[in-house]
Amino acid sequence: MNNSKGRRAELDGIIDNLNYIMPLFHRAIKKKLFQNKTELTQHGLLPPHYEIMRMLHESGQVHISSIADRLFIPRPQMTYLIDRLVDMGMVERSTDPSDRRMLDIQLSSKGKLIIEEHKDHVRNALKESMADIPDDELNEVSASLQKIRDVFSKL
């Protein structure tokens, strides 16, 4: 019984730390990312557009319904967002050859370029934010993040 209570307390501590870390991380890079308009806002992209494009960049061609499910976006809103991305030339629609009622979405070459530029922008902002951290602390952060990635990939 004590072991169960200890485990619950440990899990509570982990959850508290995760809830604490995310806003810290966001604040650490927010100023650097948003000092000037980012390339995303310059292209008229909103955060949901970026999330859709990021998912497509990672996954390739995906059904609209899968995008909506994975990003927890209601389907009527998803249709509007996809229509806007198509109008901007960021994504392309195609019908699924096995079920013509289903629409597949994939990044266009323009969308791929924008996502890569944004990734570089974020990467540079993070490097700049972390430039003054001593090497020994950076090594600890790196090892910790790798361990977190390993653990969360099992969930």
VOMIKOL-195211 format. One record per atom (N, C-alpha, C, CB): residue in three letters; x, y, z. Coordinates in steps of 0.001 Angstrom, whole numbers, padded with zeros to 6 digits, always signed. Glycine has a CB too. Layout:
BEGIN
alaXYZ...
// end
This chain:
BEGIN
met+000821-001190+000000met+000000+000000+000000met+000863+001252+000000met-000933-000001+001198asn+001921+001276+000809asn+002811+002432+000833asn+003484+002623-000514asn+003862+002277+001929asn+003831+001500-001165asn+004458+001582-002480asn+003513+002241-003484asn+004867+000181-002971ser+002230+001899-003384ser+001228+002489-004273ser+001093+003987-004014ser-000132+001792-004089lys+001102+004382-002753lys+001026+005804-002409lys+002276+006536-002879lys+000844+005986-000892gly+003429+005897-002728gly+004684+006496-003184gly+004695+006681-004689gly+005867+005639-002761arg+004164+005690-005394arg+004109+005785-006863arg+003167+006904-007297arg+003654+004442-007479arg+002014+006990-006647arg+001070+008068-006972arg+001688+009428-006703arg-000227+007914-006165ala+002408+009536-005605ala+003066+010809-005278ala+004134+011137-006321ala+003699+010751-003863glu+004871+010116-006747glu+005893+010314-007786glu+005248+010770-009098glu+006697+009009-008013leu+004154+010125-009481leu+003443+010518-010699leu+002891+011935-010572leu+002303+009529-011000asp+002358+012277-009411asp+001871+013646-009188asp+003008+014651-009350asp+001239+013778-007782gly+004178+014321-008835gly+005341+015203-008970gly+005765+015371-010421gly+006506+014663-008158ile+005742+014275-011167ile+006100+014333-012584ile+005107+015219-013341ile+006136+012908-013197ile+003822+015014-013089ile+002799+015811-013767ile+002935+017280-013401ile+001394+015306-013411asp+003180+017561-012123asp+003386+018956-011707asp+004580+019568-012425asp+003590+019042-010184asn+005678+018817-012530asn+006862+019319-013226asn+006591+019562-014710asn+008017+018338-013065leu+005886+018633-015353leu+005549+018827-016767leu+004677+020062-016955leu+004833+017586-017324asn+003706+020248-016078asn+002841+021432-016166asn+003614+022713-015903asn+001684+021318-015179tyr+004664+022640-015143tyr+005492+023809-014832tyr+006480+024113-015961tyr+006251+023584-013519ile+007023+023050-016556ile+008067+023200-017571ile+007544+023827-018854ile+008684+021856-017882met+006359+023422-019297met+005858+023904-020590met+005734+025428-020636met+004505+023272-020890pro+005105+026080-019642pro+005066+027553-019695pro+006450+028185-019601pro+004194+028088-018574leu+007358+027585-018818leu+008729+028097-018737leu+009398+028047-020099leu+009550+027295-017716phe+009250+026935-020757phe+009821+026747-022085phe+009244+027781-023046phe+009552+025315-022599his+007945+027941-023000his+007282+028900-023888his+007789+030324-023640his+005756+028841-023693arg+007878+030711-022383arg+008348+032066-022065arg+009802+032261-022467arg+008182+032350-020573ala+010596+031201-022362ala+012025+031313-022664ala+012274+031690-024117ala+012730+030005-022347ile+011412+031240-025000ile+011645+031532-026415ile+010652+032515-027002ile+011603+030268-027205lys+009577+032819-026273lys+008506+033653-026823lys+009011+034995-027345lys+007448+033890-025770lys+009806+035687-026545lys+010286+037005-026975lys+011113+036900-028244lys+011113+037661-025868lys+011984+035912-028300lys+012839+035758-029470lys+012031+035427-030724lys+013875+034674-029220leu+010982+034616-030557leu+010183+034224-031705leu+009274+035336-032199leu+009364+033022-031365phe+008810+036162-031285phe+007782+037117-031662phe+008232+038568-031590phe+006596+036932-030795gln+009539+038816-031534gln+010018+040193-031580gln+009586+040849-032883gln+011553+040246-031432asn+009696+040136-033938asn+009202+040573-035243asn+008123+039582-035642asn+010360+040653-036329lys+007314+039963-036599lys+006328+039002-037087lys+007072+037786-037630lys+005408+039638-038187thr+006611+036632-037256thr+007238+035431-037802thr+006785+035228-039234thr+006902+034191-036947glu+007474+034358-039915glu+007114+034079-041295glu+005723+033462-041385glu+008142+033155-041934leu+005250+032835-040309leu+003906+032260-040338leu+002845+033350-040395leu+003678+031372-039116thr+002969+034348-039524thr+001964+035421-039532thr+002097+036271-040786thr+002100+036307-038278gln+003290+036377-041320gln+003466+037120-042567gln+002710+036457-043714gln+004954+037233-042914his+002540+035154-043632his+001820+034423-044673his+000334+034287-044355his+002433+033046-044861gly-000110+034881-043254gly-001521+034815-042880gly-001911+033523-042197gly-002367+035000-044085leu-000929+032795-041676leu-001218+031528-041018leu-001514+031741-039541leu-000051+030558-041188leu-002541+031067-039070leu-002898+031077-037660leu-002330+029827-036999leu-004439+031155-037474pro-002272+029783-035668pro-001746+028587-034998pro-002386+027266-035452pro-001933+028732-033520pro-003719+027197-035642pro-004256+025915-036125pro-003737+025531-037512pro-005770+025975-036159his-003513+026534-038374his-002937+026245-039692his-001562+025610-039525his-002838+027537-040549tyr-000767+026211-038651tyr+000578+025694-038432tyr+000532+024264-037902tyr+001344+026595-037460glu-000374+023985-036961glu-000463+022635-036400glu-000830+021619-037476glu-001493+022594-035264ile-001738+021989-038352ile-002108+021103-039461ile-000902+020873-040362ile-003287+021697-040275met-000215+021950-040714met+000944+021838-041608met+002069+021036-040962met+001453+023230-041998arg+002285+021242-039670arg+003328+020500-038965arg+003009+019001-038972arg+003476+021015-037512met+001746+018666-038721met+001350+017273-038733met+001529+016663-040123met-000095+017133-038273leu+001147+017403-041153leu+001332+016904-042518leu+002803+016745-042857leu+000670+017840-043521his+003630+017635-042351his+005074+017544-042588his+005632+016262-041982his+005802+018773-042003glu+005114+015906-040812glu+005586+014696-040134glu+004979+013425-040725glu+005262+014772-038650ser+003731+013509-041176ser+002986+012307-041555ser+002806+012100-043052ser+001658+012346-040923gly+003045+013127-043844gly+002811+013001-045278gly+001351+013235-045607gly+003249+011628-045775gln+000810+012447-046497gln-000580+012584-046936gln-001501+011976-045889gln-000800+011908-048318val-002545+012733-045483val-003433+012300-044408val-004873+012645-044767val-003034+012955-043061his-005830+011807-044343his-007253+012105-044506his-007623+013298-043633his-008125+010870-044145ile-008533+014134-044116ile-009005+015284-043336ile-009554+014819-041987ile-010090+016068-044118ser-010319+013739-041979ser-010910+013268-040724ser-009836+012854-039721ser-011853+012094-040990ser-008742+012292-040201ser-007644+011915-039301ser-006980+013146-038706ser-006604+011067-040045ile-006816+014182-039516ile-006225+015427-039023ile-007110+015991-037917ile-006051+016464-040176ala-008421+016049-038185ala-009367+016583-037205ala-009307+015788-035905ala-010796+016566-037772asp-009286+014467-036015asp-009238+013615-034823asp-007948+013799-034045asp-009393+012157-035214arg-006831+013823-034742arg-005528+013909-034066arg-005288+015268-033429arg-004414+013612-035046leu-005844+016332-034024leu-005626+017675-033488leu-006814+018188-032671leu-005338+018636-034620phe-007840+017347-032518phe-009029+017712-031741phe-009679+018995-032267phe-008661+017884-030265ile-009807+019066-033577ile-010449+020201-034233ile-011782+019709-034783ile-009541+020805-035374pro-012879+020400-034467pro-014179+019978-035007pro-014152+019962-036537pro-015304+020914-034506arg-014852+019004-037130arg-014812+018828-038585arg-015255+020064-039375arg-015679+017667-038967pro-016319+020768-038939pro-016671+021980-039712pro-015538+023019-039703pro-017957+022616-039143gln-014875+023162-038572gln-013741+024098-038498gln-012583+023582-039344gln-013283+024298-037025met-012390+022268-039357met-011305+021674-040138met-011502+021974-041626met-011234+020145-039897thr-012724+021865-042097thr-013002+022155-043510thr-012616+023595-043835thr-014498+021912-043838tyr-013000+024520-042969tyr-012655+025923-043181tyr-011138+026119-043189tyr-013298+026799-042095leu-010442+025527-042215leu-008986+025674-042129leu-008290+025101-043359leu-008458+024989-040869ile-008728+023929-043795ile-008123+023296-044979ile-008405+024140-046221ile-008667+021849-045173asp-009648+024635-046350asp-009970+025494-047495asp-009034+026698-047534asp-011442+025964-047430arg-008794+027293-046398arg-007911+028465-046321arg-006480+028085-046713arg-007934+029070-044891leu-005999+026946-046215leu-004645+026492-046562leu-004527+026205-048060leu-004277+025230-045756val-005576+025636-048648val-005574+025384-050097val-005523+026710-050842val-006829+024567-050526asp-006355+027677-050411asp-006377+028993-051059asp-005010+029681-050984asp-007446+029885-050409met-004286+029464-049896met-002963+030079-049724met-001867+029301-050442met-002625+030186-048247gly-002224+028131-050979gly-001233+027319-051683gly-000325+026527-050760gly-000399+028193-052554met-000728+026356-049503met+000108+025642-048528met-000093+024132-048570met-000183+026147-047132val-001310+023708-048915val-001613+022280-048983val-002350+021982-050274val-002448+021829-047763glu-002389+020699-050595glu-003104+020224-051779glu-004070+019131-051349glu-002115+019699-052871arg-005231+019118-051977arg-006260+018106-051715arg-006255+017086-052846arg-007669+018760-051571ser-006548+015862-052492ser-006761+014837-053518ser-007755+013821-052969ser-005409+014141-053930thr-008465+013144-053872thr-009409+012124-053413thr-008657+010817-053192thr-010569+011929-054439asp-009097+010090-052212asp-008516+008793-051893asp-008964+007814-052977asp-008945+008302-050458pro-008010+007180-053667pro-008389+006261-054759pro-009257+005096-054274pro-007132+005710-055434ser-009107+004694-053014ser-009890+003559-052513ser-011280+003975-052031ser-009143+002873-051379asp-011485+005268-051763asp-012790+005770-051327asp-012895+007233-051749asp-012979+005612-049768arg-013555+007471-052858arg-013592+008813-053438arg-014299+009837-052551arg-014270+008762-054777arg-015009+009368-051512arg-015656+010301-050587arg-014638+010909-049622arg-016770+009589-049799met-013511+010256-049475met-012485+010697-048528met-011491+011620-049244met-011748+009474-047899leu-011153+012725-048571leu-010161+013649-049116leu-008850+013505-048360leu-010668+015106-049045asp-007780+013397-049110asp-006444+013377-048534asp-005838+014762-048678asp-005549+012302-049213ile-005035+015136-047720ile-004371+016427-047716ile-002871+016181-047598ile-004894+017337-046553gln-002102+016962-048332gln-000647+016910-048191gln-000088+018305-048373gln-000014+015926-049210leu+001093+018531-047827leu+001739+019828-047975leu+002145+020048-049428leu+002966+019933-047051ser+001986+021263-049890ser+002513+021646-051197ser+003991+021971-051024ser+001726+022866-051803ser+004687+022200-052103ser+006099+022580-051989ser+006227+023910-051244ser+006754+022682-053393lys+005278+024826-051457lys+005291+026101-050725lys+005098+025853-049231lys+004187+027053-051259gly+004160+024973-048877gly+003917+024653-047473gly+005136+024024-046811gly+002730+023720-047350lys+005808+023134-047551lys+007028+022502-047016lys+008100+023544-046745lys+007566+021437-047995leu+008245+024470-047658leu+009237+025528-047496leu+008929+026382-046262leu+009287+026409-048755ile+007663+026755-046087ile+007264+027584-044948ile+007522+026841-043638ile+005772+027982-045058ile+007180+025560-043577ile+007409+024773-042348ile+008898+024676-042053ile+006801+023352-042480glu+009713+024436-043056glu+011162+024356-042843glu+011719+025690-042356glu+011872+023932-044139glu+011249+026794-042946glu+011700+028117-042500glu+011324+028351-041036glu+011092+029225-043391his+010101+027948-040683his+009652+028146-039303his+010473+027287-038336his+008152+027810-039172lys+010734+026047-038733lys+011555+025181-037881lys+012934+025798-037664lys+011693+023773-038505asp+013520+026347-038715asp+014823+027005-038588asp+014734+028217-037668asp+015348+027429-039967his+013659+028987-037798his+013451+030165-036962his+013362+029761-035486his+012171+030918-037396val+012586+028730-035194val+012447+028246-033812val+013786+027719-033309val+011360+027137-033719arg+014460+026934-034147arg+015760+026367-033759arg+016757+027474-033425arg+016320+025474-034886asn+016814+028510-034254asn+017736+029623-034004asn+017367+030390-032740asn+017752+030572-035196ala+016065+030581-032509ala+015619+031271-031294ala+015997+030466-030053ala+014093+031508-031331leu+015847+029154-030118leu+016225+028308-028983leu+017729+028340-028743leu+015765+026869-029217lys+018495+028263-029814lys+019956+028330-029668lys+020379+029636-029023lys+020642+028175-031028glu+019767+030721-029466glu+020098+032026-028905glu+019714+032095-027426glu+019391+033140-029690ser+018543+031554-027088ser+018092+031563-025696ser+018992+030724-024801ser+016665+031057-025604met+019548+029648-025341met+020324+028718-024535met+021828+028943-024634met+020003+027316-024940ala+022250+029952-025343ala+023677+030173-025609ala+024507+030364-024340ala+023846+031378-026499asp+023920+030942-023303asp+024687+031242-022097asp+024649+030132-021052asp+024180+032506-021488ile+023972+029043-021339ile+023913+027935-020382ile+025246+027187-020429ile+022713+026968-020699pro+025836+026938-019267pro+027126+026224-019235pro+027027+024831-019858pro+027627+026103-017791asp+028152+024373-020413asp+028180+023086-021115asp+027702+021926-020247asp+029580+022802-021606asp+028115+021894-018982asp+027705+020773-018132asp+026188+020733-017947asp+028393+020866-016768glu+025555+021902-017833glu+024100+021949-017706glu+023426+021569-019019glu+023646+023345-017265leu+023992+022003-020143leu+023444+021608-021441leu+023498+020094-021627leu+024205+022303-022575asn+024600+019484-021187asn+024718+018026-021281asn+023651+017333-020437asn+026118+017572-020837glu+023385+017861-019250glu+022345+017296-018386glu+020967+017454-019022glu+022369+017971-017002val+020697+018633-019569val+019410+018879-020219val+019250+017924-021395val+019295+020355-020691ser+020284+017778-022187ser+020226+016895-023349ser+019921+015456-022933ser+021547+016950-024125ala+020627+014960-021945ala+020406+013585-021473ala+019000+013428-020895ala+021461+013201-020410ser+018547+014424-020154ser+017207+014366-019562ser+016128+014371-020633ser+016995+015538-018606leu+016281+015239-021617leu+015289+015304-022695leu+015257+014001-023499leu+015593+016490-023625gln+016412+013409-023730gln+016444+012135-024447gln+015723+011062-023642gln+017898+011706-024735lys+015932+011063-022350lys+015264+010079-021487lys+013748+010303-021511lys+015802+010171-020027ile+013324+011568-021427ile+011890+011883-021481ile+011297+011423-022821ile+011656+013410-021280arg+012024+011693-023881arg+011563+011261-025211arg+011424+009748-025270arg+012535+011742-026306asp+012395+009034-024750asp+012353+007579-024741asp+011144+007057-023958asp+013644+007022-024148val+010913+007646-022791val+009800+007205-021940val+008464+007515-022594val+009876+007874-020558phe+008296+008738-023096phe+007014+009127-023681phe+006737+008423-024998phe+006974+010618-023889ser+007745+007979-025700ser+007510+007246-026948ser+006895+005873-026677ser+008825+007089-027729lys+006993+005395-025437lys+006416+004114-025065lys+004938+004218-024687lys+007191+003524-023920leu+004459+005434-024477leu+003064+005612-024041leu+002091+005391-025165leu+002859+006995-023466
// end
